[in-house]
Amino acid sequence: MGYWCSLHLFDDKKLFYSEVVPQLRGEVGDLTEATREFLKHYLVGGIARFSEEKLNSLIEENIQKIISVSKSLDETFKIHQEFHGITDYHTQNRFIGSLDGHYEFCQFLEYYIFKTCADYNPHLGLGKGGVSRNFDIPIKTISWNIIGELDNWNDFLSQDRMGISNWITHEDVELLYLDKDNLHFEDSKIAESFLELLDVAYRNKLGLIMGIDMRESQLELLYKNKLL
């Protein structure tokens, strides 16, 4: 069985790297209210059963875990040096399993990105696979490299391959758009729709972000039309 993948518009420059990442690292702002709302929808059983004191303690605990893991990532917010230095899949899984706060970080990352700098709708449903399988892309081209990056699931950013899998920046989108003649396809609705979404992202200087088996019922409730 595969995983359900979807592709979305993503403001990497103005919002994500300039505002969201510093917040996730605890350098600016306050994540208290966002974490409270996150726990309300993502915590099994909700938060109504907790006293205010217990809830505040839980919120602070989650924030500290999110900040700690966020600070361990490089400037791209994609690479954890120790995790990505491990080449064996099972050893990677054991490392993640022992990393305090990783589960909370992955869930909150999905929620907070779509709360602040990505729109869940409109989106492109890719089905059980990525973008590249819908095209015949010559190897060693710009398109081949950028689509390969987008399809390369980053297992550190998702929990059990559920959540954010990867993204490309507005600069990547621009390069991909200018090289789109290498995106060859025949009779593919998904390929056509991808090119439409690529055109929207290019014209509005946006990136693209991919998720796997995300909590769409919750993400659809977040603020809409933030980007366009």
MDAnalysis code that builds the backbone (N, CA, C; Angstrom):
import MDAnalysis as mda
import numpy as np

u = mda.Universe.empty(684, n_residues=228, atom_resindex=np.repeat(np.arange(228), 3), trajectory=True)
u.add_TopologyAttr("name", ["N", "CA", "C"] * 228)
u.add_TopologyAttr("resid", np.arange(1, 229))
u.add_TopologyAttr("resname", ["MET", "GLY", "TYR", "TRP", "CYS", "SER", "LEU", "HIS", "LEU", "PHE", "ASP", "ASP", "LYS", "LYS", "LEU", "PHE", "TYR", "SER", "GLU", "VAL", "VAL", "PRO", "GLN", "LEU", "ARG", "GLY", "GLU", "VAL", "GLY", "ASP", "LEU", "THR", "GLU", "ALA", "THR", "ARG", "GLU", "PHE", "LEU", "LYS", "HIS", "TYR", "LEU", "VAL", "GLY", "GLY", "ILE", "ALA", "ARG", "PHE", "SER", "GLU", "GLU", "LYS", "LEU", "ASN", "SER", "LEU", "ILE", "GLU", "GLU", "ASN", "ILE", "GLN", "LYS", "ILE", "ILE", "SER", "VAL", "SER", "LYS", "SER", "LEU", "ASP", "GLU", "THR", "PHE", "LYS", "ILE", "HIS", "GLN", "GLU", "PHE", "HIS", "GLY", "ILE", "THR", "ASP", "TYR", "HIS", "THR", "GLN", "ASN", "ARG", "PHE", "ILE", "GLY", "SER", "LEU", "ASP", "GLY", "HIS", "TYR", "GLU", "PHE", "CYS", "GLN", "PHE", "LEU", "GLU", "TYR", "TYR", "ILE", "PHE", "LYS", "THR", "CYS", "ALA", "ASP", "TYR", "ASN", "PRO", "HIS", "LEU", "GLY", "LEU", "GLY", "LYS", "GLY", "GLY", "VAL", "SER", "ARG", "ASN", "PHE", "ASP", "ILE", "PRO", "ILE", "LYS", "THR", "ILE", "SER", "TRP", "ASN", "ILE", "ILE", "GLY", "GLU", "LEU", "ASP", "ASN", "TRP", "ASN", "ASP", "PHE", "LEU", "SER", "GLN", "ASP", "ARG", "MET", "GLY", "ILE", "SER", "ASN", "TRP", "ILE", "THR", "HIS", "GLU", "ASP", "VAL", "GLU", "LEU", "LEU", "TYR", "LEU", "ASP", "LYS", "ASP", "ASN", "LEU", "HIS", "PHE", "GLU", "ASP", "SER", "LYS", "ILE", "ALA", "GLU", "SER", "PHE", "LEU", "GLU", "LEU", "LEU", "ASP", "VAL", "ALA", "TYR", "ARG", "ASN", "LYS", "LEU", "GLY", "LEU", "ILE", "MET", "GLY", "ILE", "ASP", "MET", "ARG", "GLU", "SER", "GLN", "LEU", "GLU", "LEU", "LEU", "TYR", "LYS", "ASN", "LYS", "LEU", "LEU"])
u.atoms.positions = np.array([
    [0.832, -1.198, 0.000],
    [0.000, 0.000, 0.000],
    [0.867, 1.249, 0.000],
    [0.358, 2.307, -0.606],
    [1.091, 3.555, -0.643],
    [0.560, 4.542, 0.369],
    [1.014, 5.752, 0.259],
    [0.602, 6.825, 1.152],
    [-0.084, 7.907, 0.322],
    [-1.100, 8.557, 0.901],
    [-1.816, 9.602, 0.179],
    [-1.025, 10.903, 0.268],
    [-0.602, 11.400, -0.889],
    [0.227, 12.604, -0.955],
    [-0.580, 13.763, -1.531],
    [-0.313, 14.962, -1.047],
    [-0.964, 16.155, -1.585],
    [0.031, 17.298, -1.640],
    [-0.179, 18.202, -2.598],
    [0.741, 19.302, -2.858],
    [0.005, 20.622, -2.680],
    [0.682, 21.600, -2.037],
    [0.029, 22.836, -1.636],
    [0.935, 24.043, -1.879],
    [0.311, 25.212, -2.011],
    [1.050, 26.468, -2.108],
    [1.649, 26.803, -0.751],
    [2.861, 27.401, -0.774],
    [3.652, 27.561, 0.444],
    [4.485, 28.836, 0.336],
    [4.323, 29.733, 1.299],
    [5.102, 30.972, 1.311],
    [6.373, 30.745, 2.115],
    [7.434, 30.387, 1.423],
    [8.695, 30.075, 2.113],
    [9.485, 31.317, 2.489],
    [9.427, 32.343, 1.648],
    [10.309, 33.503, 1.836],
    [9.766, 34.501, 2.852],
    [8.587, 35.022, 2.590],
    [8.047, 36.100, 3.421],
    [7.612, 35.601, 4.791],
    [7.047, 34.384, 4.846],
    [6.481, 33.899, 6.096],
    [7.298, 32.797, 6.763],
    [7.595, 31.716, 6.047],
    [8.184, 30.563, 6.716],
    [9.568, 30.849, 7.287],
    [10.524, 31.209, 6.419],
    [11.885, 31.397, 6.909],
    [12.060, 32.695, 7.696],
    [11.265, 33.706, 7.388],
    [11.420, 34.992, 8.067],
    [10.672, 35.066, 9.388],
    [9.531, 34.388, 9.476],
    [8.704, 34.512, 10.676],
    [8.495, 33.193, 11.411],
    [8.097, 32.151, 10.702],
    [7.711, 30.905, 11.357],
    [8.902, 30.183, 11.977],
    [9.987, 30.028, 11.231],
    [11.147, 29.321, 11.767],
    [11.692, 29.986, 13.038],
    [11.871, 31.322, 13.075],
    [12.312, 31.942, 14.334],
    [11.335, 31.695, 15.488],
    [10.041, 31.626, 15.194],
    [9.064, 31.320, 16.237],
    [9.231, 29.889, 16.741],
    [9.411, 28.949, 15.823],
    [9.580, 27.554, 16.201],
    [10.853, 27.333, 17.008],
    [11.842, 28.169, 16.782],
    [13.104, 28.062, 17.523],
    [13.089, 28.871, 18.816],
    [11.970, 29.512, 19.103],
    [11.842, 30.263, 20.340],
    [12.590, 31.569, 20.349],
    [12.963, 32.073, 19.187],
    [13.742, 33.312, 19.105],
    [12.850, 34.553, 19.149],
    [11.633, 34.434, 18.666],
    [10.687, 35.548, 18.669],
    [9.297, 35.006, 18.974],
    [8.409, 35.886, 19.409],
    [7.008, 35.536, 19.559],
    [6.723, 34.601, 20.720],
    [5.511, 34.078, 20.726],
    [5.020, 33.220, 21.800],
    [4.097, 32.174, 21.185],
    [4.413, 30.901, 21.367],
    [3.643, 29.806, 20.777],
    [2.522, 29.308, 21.686],
    [2.269, 29.996, 22.796],
    [1.324, 29.483, 23.789],
    [-0.065, 29.263, 23.218],
    [-0.660, 30.283, 22.619],
    [-2.034, 30.156, 22.124],
    [-2.125, 29.186, 20.955],
    [-1.108, 29.192, 20.080],
    [-1.108, 28.252, 18.954],
    [-1.005, 26.820, 19.468],
    [-0.201, 26.607, 20.510],
    [-0.051, 25.267, 21.074],
    [-1.334, 24.822, 21.767],
    [-1.993, 25.745, 22.454],
    [-3.275, 25.423, 23.088],
    [-4.292, 24.963, 22.041],
    [-4.391, 25.697, 20.945],
    [-5.323, 25.340, 19.880],
    [-4.922, 24.025, 19.222],
    [-3.626, 23.829, 19.050],
    [-3.111, 22.583, 18.478],
    [-3.507, 21.380, 19.340],
    [-3.276, 21.479, 20.637],
    [-3.610, 20.370, 21.535],
    [-5.111, 20.103, 21.560],
    [-5.882, 21.143, 21.427],
    [-7.339, 21.011, 21.432],
    [-7.808, 20.089, 20.315],
    [-7.154, 20.165, 19.165],
    [-7.584, 19.393, 18.001],
    [-6.759, 18.135, 17.757],
    [-5.509, 18.115, 18.195],
    [-4.633, 16.998, 17.869],
    [-4.455, 16.001, 19.011],
    [-4.643, 16.431, 20.245],
    [-4.474, 15.535, 21.379],
    [-5.683, 14.615, 21.491],
    [-5.425, 13.318, 21.573],
    [-6.517, 12.360, 21.683],
    [-7.335, 12.675, 22.940],
    [-8.622, 12.867, 22.750],
    [-9.482, 13.194, 23.870],
    [-9.624, 14.672, 24.140],
    [-8.871, 15.504, 23.401],
    [-8.962, 16.950, 23.578],
    [-8.359, 17.434, 24.882],
    [-8.703, 18.650, 25.276],
    [-8.089, 19.259, 26.459],
    [-9.106, 19.621, 27.546],
    [-10.387, 19.377, 27.296],
    [-11.423, 19.791, 28.259],
    [-11.275, 19.080, 29.602],
    [-10.673, 17.893, 29.599],
    [-10.557, 17.113, 30.825],
    [-9.472, 17.612, 31.773],
    [-8.629, 18.547, 31.304],
    [-7.509, 19.018, 32.122],
    [-7.879, 20.265, 32.923],
    [-7.314, 20.370, 34.114],
    [-7.414, 21.616, 34.861],
    [-6.569, 22.666, 34.147],
    [-6.793, 23.938, 34.450],
    [-6.029, 24.997, 33.805],
    [-4.547, 24.869, 34.138],
    [-4.256, 24.470, 35.366],
    [-2.852, 24.298, 35.774],
    [-2.191, 23.178, 34.989],
    [-2.883, 22.045, 34.872],
    [-2.340, 20.912, 34.125],
    [-2.198, 21.264, 32.649],
    [-3.178, 21.967, 32.099],
    [-3.126, 22.345, 30.693],
    [-1.960, 23.285, 30.425],
    [-1.767, 24.265, 31.281],
    [-0.647, 25.193, 31.104],
    [0.688, 24.462, 31.155],
    [0.787, 23.486, 32.050],
    [2.013, 22.690, 32.150],
    [2.231, 21.877, 30.878],
    [1.155, 21.304, 30.337],
    [1.238, 20.513, 29.105],
    [1.636, 21.387, 27.923],
    [1.057, 22.595, 27.861],
    [1.397, 23.528, 26.793],
    [2.876, 23.891, 26.845],
    [3.368, 24.221, 28.013],
    [4.771, 24.600, 28.161],
    [5.701, 23.436, 27.818],
    [5.317, 22.233, 28.219],
    [6.115, 21.044, 27.902],
    [6.211, 20.847, 26.397],
    [5.092, 20.994, 25.696],
    [5.081, 20.840, 24.243],
    [5.914, 21.920, 23.564],
    [5.806, 23.149, 24.038],
    [6.574, 24.244, 23.446],
    [8.065, 23.989, 23.569],
    [8.497, 23.549, 24.723],
    [9.922, 23.298, 24.923],
    [10.426, 22.173, 24.029],
    [9.613, 21.163, 23.814],
    [9.997, 20.068, 22.915],
    [10.097, 20.565, 21.470],
    [9.125, 21.359, 21.062],
    [9.122, 21.908, 19.699],
    [10.343, 22.782, 19.466],
    [10.653, 23.642, 20.424],
    [11.814, 24.534, 20.298],
    [13.104, 23.732, 20.252],
    [13.219, 22.730, 21.114],
    [14.440, 21.930, 21.174],
    [14.716, 21.225, 19.850],
    [13.708, 20.590, 19.281],
    [13.908, 19.884, 18.011],
    [14.143, 20.884, 16.884],
    [13.427, 21.994, 16.895],
    [13.593, 23.012, 15.843],
    [15.016, 23.558, 15.825],
    [15.587, 23.751, 17.001],
    [16.949, 24.280, 17.083],
    [17.989, 23.293, 16.578],
    [17.627, 22.025, 16.503],
    [18.580, 21.014, 16.058],
    [18.678, 20.915, 14.539],
    [17.796, 21.626, 13.825],
    [17.799, 21.590, 12.363],
    [18.683, 22.685, 11.780],
    [19.184, 22.456, 10.576],
    [20.069, 23.424, 9.934],
    [19.280, 24.615, 9.393],
    [19.955, 25.510, 8.664],
    [19.309, 26.740, 8.201],
    [18.191, 26.486, 7.193],
    [18.203, 25.349, 6.511],
    [17.115, 25.021, 5.588],
    [15.890, 24.496, 6.332],
    [16.056, 24.172, 7.586],
    [15.034, 23.572, 8.434],
    [14.622, 22.193, 7.914],
    [15.554, 21.547, 7.223],
    [15.278, 20.215, 6.685],
    [16.238, 19.155, 7.222],
    [17.439, 19.569, 7.571],
    [18.496, 18.599, 7.871],
    [18.831, 18.571, 9.357],
    [18.746, 17.373, 9.927],
    [19.251, 17.114, 11.269],
    [20.558, 16.339, 11.070],
    [21.665, 16.953, 11.419],
    [22.964, 16.406, 11.054],
    [23.151, 14.970, 11.534],
    [22.793, 14.685, 12.763],
    [23.005, 13.330, 13.286],
    [22.079, 12.332, 12.596],
    [20.797, 12.676, 12.480],
    [19.841, 11.761, 11.846],
    [20.210, 11.505, 10.393],
    [20.487, 12.573, 9.643],
    [20.777, 12.412, 8.216],
    [22.178, 11.882, 7.958],
    [22.969, 11.780, 9.009],
    [24.267, 11.139, 8.879],
    [24.185, 9.624, 9.003],
    [23.022, 9.126, 9.412],
    [22.800, 7.688, 9.556],
    [22.294, 7.132, 8.218],
    [22.920, 6.107, 7.727],
    [22.551, 5.563, 6.414],
    [21.604, 4.369, 6.502],
    [21.525, 3.735, 7.647],
    [20.676, 2.557, 7.801],
    [19.280, 2.970, 8.251],
    [18.261, 2.503, 7.546],
    [16.878, 2.897, 7.807],
    [16.437, 2.524, 9.220],
    [16.773, 1.309, 9.658],
    [16.352, 0.854, 10.982],
    [17.055, 1.643, 12.084],
    [18.308, 2.001, 11.863],
    [19.022, 2.812, 12.844],
    [18.425, 4.211, 12.912],
    [18.015, 4.737, 11.766],
    [17.319, 6.026, 11.745],
    [16.042, 5.965, 12.579],
    [15.276, 4.894, 12.403],
    [14.031, 4.742, 13.160],
    [14.290, 4.672, 14.654],
    [15.323, 3.981, 15.044],
    [15.653, 3.887, 16.475],
    [16.073, 5.248, 17.004],
    [16.803, 6.003, 16.193],
    [17.232, 7.330, 16.621],
    [16.022, 8.232, 16.851],
    [15.095, 8.236, 15.896],
    [13.894, 9.060, 16.035],
    [13.075, 8.624, 17.244],
    [12.986, 7.302, 17.445],
    [12.219, 6.789, 18.570],
    [12.765, 7.225, 19.919],
    [14.069, 7.510, 19.951],
    [14.704, 7.905, 21.213],
    [14.836, 9.420, 21.358],
    [14.444, 10.172, 20.322],
    [14.604, 11.629, 20.346],
    [13.399, 12.270, 21.020],
    [13.604, 12.806, 22.190],
    [12.515, 13.408, 22.949],
    [11.911, 14.591, 22.198],
    [10.610, 14.557, 22.046],
    [9.902, 15.672, 21.420],
    [9.692, 15.545, 19.931],
    [10.236, 14.507, 19.298],
    [10.123, 14.401, 17.846],
    [8.672, 14.240, 17.405],
    [7.911, 13.422, 18.118],
    [6.504, 13.200, 17.771],
    [5.717, 14.502, 17.847],
    [5.884, 15.237, 18.939],
    [5.182, 16.505, 19.112],
    [5.601, 17.523, 18.063],
    [6.894, 17.548, 17.758],
    [7.407, 18.471, 16.750],
    [6.768, 18.232, 15.388],
    [6.712, 16.976, 14.953],
    [6.172, 16.654, 13.626],
    [4.701, 17.026, 13.514],
    [3.948, 16.711, 14.546],
    [2.526, 17.046, 14.508],
    [2.315, 18.562, 14.498],
    [3.067, 19.262, 15.344],
    [2.893, 20.709, 15.418],
    [3.370, 21.383, 14.131],
    [4.438, 20.866, 13.526],
    [4.947, 21.439, 12.280],
    [3.876, 21.411, 11.206],
    [3.200, 20.277, 11.058],
    [2.116, 20.176, 10.075],
    [1.050, 21.231, 10.362],
    [0.603, 21.275, 11.608],
    [-0.450, 22.216, 11.995],
    [-0.017, 23.663, 11.794],
    [1.174, 24.010, 12.257],
    [1.574, 25.411, 12.285],
    [1.906, 25.949, 10.895],
    [2.476, 25.109, 10.051],
    [2.750, 25.548, 8.680],
    [1.450, 25.900, 7.964],
    [0.434, 25.057, 8.131],
    [-0.831, 25.338, 7.439],
    [-1.654, 26.404, 8.160],
    [-1.335, 26.671, 9.380],
    [-1.970, 27.781, 10.087],
    [-1.399, 29.123, 9.634],
    [-0.102, 29.137, 9.280],
    [0.590, 30.401, 9.073],
    [1.043, 30.680, 7.647],
    [1.584, 29.708, 6.946],
    [2.285, 30.027, 5.697],
    [1.996, 29.079, 4.536],
    [0.961, 28.254, 4.661],
    [0.537, 27.396, 3.542],
    [-0.984, 27.306, 3.566],
    [-1.570, 27.155, 2.406],
    [-3.014, 26.958, 2.299],
    [-3.295, 25.497, 1.976],
    [-4.206, 24.892, 2.735],
    [-4.545, 23.508, 2.430],
    [-5.277, 23.422, 1.090],
    [-6.181, 24.355, 0.875],
    [-6.898, 24.418, -0.407],
    [-6.585, 25.731, -1.104],
    [-6.452, 25.740, -2.424],
    [-6.556, 24.573, -3.312],
    [-5.316, 23.692, -3.202],
    [-5.486, 22.410, -3.457],
    [-4.332, 21.523, -3.431],
    [-4.446, 20.504, -4.565],
    [-3.334, 19.881, -4.834],
    [-3.284, 18.837, -5.854],
    [-3.141, 17.489, -5.160],
    [-4.151, 16.640, -5.326],
    [-4.068, 15.287, -4.796],
    [-3.225, 14.420, -5.716],
    [-2.122, 13.956, -5.185],
    [-1.200, 13.150, -5.997],
    [-1.468, 11.653, -5.868],
    [-2.380, 11.289, -4.983],
    [-2.648, 9.879, -4.789],
    [-1.518, 9.209, -4.016],
    [-1.307, 7.957, -4.300],
    [-0.314, 7.181, -3.560],
    [1.038, 7.238, -4.272],
    [1.618, 8.434, -4.317],
    [2.915, 8.621, -4.948],
    [3.221, 10.086, -5.107],
    [4.394, 10.399, -5.635],
    [4.817, 11.780, -5.760],
    [4.524, 12.387, -7.114],
    [5.291, 13.435, -7.435],
    [5.088, 14.184, -8.680],
    [5.737, 13.489, -9.873],
    [6.941, 12.991, -9.689],
    [7.750, 12.528, -10.822],
    [7.105, 11.396, -11.602],
    [6.321, 10.569, -10.940],
    [5.731, 9.417, -11.642],
    [4.716, 9.834, -12.697],
    [4.319, 11.111, -12.677],
    [3.364, 11.616, -13.659],
    [4.032, 12.225, -14.882],
    [5.361, 12.236, -14.886],
    [6.104, 12.840, -15.989],
    [7.223, 11.918, -16.456],
    [7.664, 12.176, -17.668],
    [8.892, 11.572, -18.186],
    [9.922, 12.695, -18.239],
    [10.805, 12.736, -17.241],
    [11.738, 13.849, -17.087],
    [13.149, 13.380, -17.428],
    [13.814, 14.009, -18.397],
    [15.205, 13.636, -18.698],
    [16.087, 13.817, -17.460],
    [16.942, 12.850, -17.217],
    [17.811, 12.939, -16.048],
    [18.851, 14.049, -16.245],
    [19.362, 14.523, -15.123],
    [20.393, 15.566, -15.082],
    [19.895, 16.891, -15.655],
    [18.592, 17.094, -15.586],
    [18.033, 18.399, -15.949],
    [17.636, 19.113, -14.664],
    [17.370, 20.408, -14.769],
    [16.911, 21.170, -13.601],
    [15.611, 20.575, -13.079],
    [14.703, 20.249, -13.976],
    [13.421, 19.669, -13.560],
    [13.617, 18.365, -12.816],
    [14.497, 17.545, -13.303],
    [14.772, 16.246, -12.675],
    [15.297, 16.430, -11.256],
    [16.188, 17.400, -11.065],
    [16.759, 17.659, -9.742],
    [15.721, 18.221, -8.771],
    [14.935, 19.190, -9.226],
    [13.991, 19.854, -8.321],
    [12.810, 18.946, -7.982],
    [12.263, 18.262, -8.968],
    [11.175, 17.322, -8.693],
    [11.686, 16.193, -7.801],
    [12.927, 15.785, -8.022],
    [13.522, 14.755, -7.172],
    [13.603, 15.196, -5.725],
    [13.942, 16.466, -5.503],
    [13.981, 17.008, -4.142],
    [12.593, 17.014, -3.523],
    [11.594, 17.419, -4.273],
    [10.228, 17.469, -3.759],
    [9.716, 16.069, -3.414],
    [10.069, 15.094, -4.230],
    [9.594, 13.720, -4.017],
    [10.417, 12.959, -2.984],
    [11.525, 13.527, -2.560],
    [12.395, 12.850, -1.599],
    [11.845, 13.040, -0.187],
    [11.099, 12.075, 0.295],
    [10.447, 12.202, 1.596],
    [11.476, 12.346, 2.702],
    [11.342, 13.415, 3.449],
    [12.237, 13.686, 4.573],
    [11.625, 13.074, 5.832],
    [12.122, 11.920, 6.218],
    [11.516, 11.179, 7.321],
    [11.701, 11.856, 8.669],
    [12.569, 12.854, 8.754],
    [12.709, 13.553, 10.028],
    [11.534, 14.503, 10.270],
    [10.943, 15.010, 9.200],
    [9.879, 16.001, 9.319],
    [8.499, 15.382, 9.526],
    [8.391, 14.082, 9.371],
    [7.105, 13.413, 9.517],
    [7.230, 12.265, 10.515],
    [6.128, 11.917, 11.126],
    [6.088, 10.823, 12.084],
    [5.450, 9.616, 11.430],
    [6.244, 8.537, 11.273],
    [5.742, 7.336, 10.596],
    [5.178, 7.670, 9.221],
    [5.861, 8.596, 8.536],
    [5.452, 9.039, 7.200],
    [4.020, 9.574, 7.194],
    [3.734, 10.379, 8.193],
    [2.484, 11.123, 8.253],
    [2.839, 12.559, 8.614],
    [2.481, 13.508, 7.737],
    [2.803, 14.904, 7.999],
    [3.508, 15.541, 6.816],
    [4.368, 16.508, 7.113],
    [5.130, 17.203, 6.067],
    [6.220, 16.285, 5.534],
    [6.297, 16.154, 4.214],
    [7.334, 15.292, 3.645],
    [8.492, 16.090, 3.055],
    [8.205, 17.235, 2.419],
    [9.273, 18.075, 1.866],
    [8.647, 19.309, 1.227],
    [9.501, 20.222, 0.809],
    [9.030, 21.405, 0.094],
    [10.122, 21.906, -0.838],
    [9.709, 22.737, -1.796],
    [10.664, 23.456, -2.620],
    [10.360, 24.945, -2.464],
    [11.380, 25.770, -2.558],
    [11.240, 27.201, -2.328],
    [10.726, 27.912, -3.571],
    [10.418, 29.191, -3.415],
    [9.961, 29.988, -4.560],
    [11.055, 30.078, -5.616],
    [12.324, 30.032, -5.193],
    [13.423, 30.054, -6.158],
    [13.457, 28.755, -6.950],
    [13.212, 27.628, -6.274],
    [13.125, 26.344, -6.969],
    [11.971, 26.358, -7.967],
    [10.845, 26.912, -7.537],
    [9.670, 26.992, -8.404],
    [9.993, 27.791, -9.654],
    [10.693, 28.898, -9.494],
    [11.044, 29.722, -10.648],
    [11.920, 28.942, -11.629],
    [12.918, 28.249, -11.105],
    [13.804, 27.455, -11.966],
    [13.023, 26.336, -12.658],
    [12.143, 25.695, -11.907],
    [11.346, 24.610, -12.472],
    [10.412, 25.121, -13.557],
    [9.813, 26.263, -13.315],
    [8.910, 26.862, -14.306],
    [9.653, 27.186, -15.597],
    [10.847, 27.718, -15.475],
    [11.628, 28.084, -16.656],
    [12.155, 26.861, -17.401],
    [12.153, 25.709, -16.719],
    [12.634, 24.473, -17.329],
    [11.492, 23.491, -17.587],
    [10.255, 23.966, -17.549],
    [9.106, 23.056, -17.605],
    [8.966, 22.333, -18.938],
    [9.702, 22.758, -19.965],
    [9.681, 22.024, -21.233],
    [10.212, 20.600, -21.063],
    [10.935, 20.367, -19.977],
    [11.447, 19.023, -19.705],
    [10.460, 18.168, -18.918],
    [9.297, 18.736, -18.593],
    [8.259, 17.967, -17.897],
    [7.334, 17.340, -18.944],
    [7.760, 16.224, -19.493],
    [7.024, 15.561, -20.567],
    [5.945, 14.644, -19.993],
    [4.779, 14.636, -20.622],
    [3.717, 13.726, -20.195],
    [2.733, 13.530, -21.334],
    [1.931, 12.478, -21.187],
    [0.875, 12.189, -22.151],
    [-0.399, 11.838, -21.406],
    [-1.460, 12.568, -21.710],
    [-2.801, 12.248, -21.212],
    [-2.814, 11.992, -19.701],
    [-2.414, 12.995, -18.938],
    [-2.379, 12.872, -17.486],
    [-3.023, 14.100, -16.850],
    [-4.154, 13.895, -16.191],
    [-4.844, 15.000, -15.519],
    [-3.991, 15.550, -14.375],
    [-3.304, 14.661, -13.664],
    [-2.469, 15.115, -12.549],
    [-1.325, 15.969, -13.059],
    [-0.704, 15.553, -14.173],
    [0.386, 16.339, -14.751],
    [-0.112, 17.716, -15.175],
    [-1.270, 17.756, -15.808],
    [-1.836, 19.042, -16.229],
    [-2.118, 19.935, -15.010],
    [-2.673, 19.344, -13.979],
    [-2.994, 20.109, -12.776],
    [-1.739, 20.582, -12.060],
    [-0.694, 19.772, -12.085],
    [0.566, 20.193, -11.482],
    [1.110, 21.429, -12.192],
    [1.063, 21.431, -13.510],
    [1.558, 22.582, -14.264],
    [0.723, 23.833, -13.988],
    [-0.571, 23.647, -13.759],
    [-1.425, 24.783, -13.395],
    [-1.023, 25.337, -12.028],
    [-0.793, 24.445, -11.065],
    [-0.389, 24.871, -9.722],
    [0.998, 25.506, -9.763],
    [1.884, 24.945, -10.578],
    [3.220, 25.509, -10.746],
    [3.136, 26.929, -11.296],
    [2.241, 27.146, -12.252],
    [2.068, 28.473, -12.836],
    [1.585, 29.475, -11.783],
    [0.640, 29.063, -10.937],
    [0.142, 29.946, -9.876],
    [1.269, 30.277, -8.896],
    [2.027, 29.258, -8.499],
    [3.133, 29.483, -7.568],
    [4.175, 30.416, -8.172],
    [4.504, 30.211, -9.439],
    [5.509, 31.038, -10.105],
    [5.058, 32.492, -10.182],
    [3.820, 32.725, -10.587],
    [3.328, 34.088, -10.758],
    [3.225, 34.837, -9.430],
    [3.079, 34.098, -8.336],
    [2.924, 34.730, -7.027],
    [4.147, 34.569, -6.125],
    [5.253, 34.085, -6.725],
    [6.514, 33.932, -5.988],
    [6.338, 33.093, -4.722],
    [5.714, 31.934, -4.903],
    [5.476, 31.004, -3.804],
    [6.220, 29.700, -4.038],
    [6.427, 28.964, -2.958],
    [6.981, 27.632, -3.057],
    [5.858, 26.606, -3.090],
    [6.240, 25.330, -3.036],
    [5.285, 24.224, -2.987],
    [5.683, 23.284, -1.864],
    [4.688, 22.797, -1.134],
    [4.962, 21.898, -0.013],
    [4.118, 20.645, -0.156],
    [4.722, 19.497, 0.169],
    [4.039, 18.216, 0.045],
    [3.826, 17.598, 1.417],
    [2.657, 16.968, 1.579],
    [2.354, 16.262, 2.814],
    [1.902, 14.846, 2.522],
    [1.996, 14.003, 3.557],
    [1.604, 12.600, 3.431],
    [0.584, 12.274, 4.518],
    [-0.555, 11.743, 4.111],
    [-1.572, 11.302, 5.071],
    [-1.781, 12.321, 6.185],
    [-1.935, 13.586, 5.816],
    [-2.116, 14.632, 6.811],
    [-3.547, 14.636, 7.337],
    [-3.757, 15.352, 8.429],
    [-5.086, 15.425, 9.040],
    [-5.914, 16.492, 8.315],
    [-6.396, 16.115, 7.166],
    [-7.066, 17.101, 6.320],
    [-8.315, 17.678, 6.979],
    [-9.020, 16.879, 7.780],
    [-10.226, 17.380, 8.427],
    [-9.922, 18.541, 9.364],
    [-8.713, 18.525, 9.966],
    [-8.300, 19.621, 10.839],
    [-7.707, 20.771, 10.041],
    [-6.911, 20.455, 9.037],
    [-6.238, 21.497, 8.264],
    [-7.230, 22.337, 7.468],
    [-8.321, 21.724, 7.045],
    [-9.326, 22.472, 6.288],
    [-10.067, 23.490, 7.151],
    [-9.958, 23.352, 8.468],
    [-10.608, 24.290, 9.378],
    [-9.771, 25.543, 9.628],
    [-8.490, 25.495, 9.254],
    [-7.602, 26.625, 9.501],
    [-7.888, 27.775, 8.536],
    [-7.291, 28.919, 8.824],
    [-7.528, 30.113, 8.013],
    [-7.300, 29.813, 6.532],
    [-8.257, 30.228, 5.720],
    [-8.174, 29.981, 4.286],
    [-7.709, 31.226, 3.552],
    [-7.229, 31.021, 2.344],
    [-6.827, 32.121, 1.451],
    [-5.811, 33.061, 2.104],
    [-4.893, 32.504, 2.845],
    [-3.844, 33.328, 3.470],
    [-2.873, 33.863, 2.431],
    [-2.635, 33.065, 1.400],
    [-1.603, 33.403, 0.434],
    [-2.167, 34.121, -0.793],
    [-3.358, 33.719, -1.221],
    [-3.966, 34.294, -2.420],
    [-5.420, 34.620, -2.125],
])
